[in-house]
Amino acid sequence: MEDVTSFSLRLPTALARSIEAEAQRTGISKSEYVRRALADFSQRVMQERIAEISRRLAPQSAAAAQSMDPSTSDGLA
């Protein structure tokens, strides 16, 4: 079994009701619904961070690629 930790939080009543309704609709527990939602959110945040870093490094990467361009035409086919 996966190592788990208990986590307690307070939610606005409307959000708690929405979570309960969606969990019931999808046939999973509220805990599983929230675990999946948090995992999805965490993954999205990480992807956004990676994309931002890529955007910031793109000019440097393009400059490095350009500076190496002559070395790719070494006469080998």
GINOR-V462517 format. One record per pair of residues at least 24 apart in sequence whose C-alpha atoms are under 10 Angstrom apart, sorted by the first residue. I is the first residue (numbers start at 0). J is the second residue. Records with the same first field share a line. If there is no record, write none. Layout:
# GINOR-V462517
I = J  J
This chain:
# GINOR-V462517
none
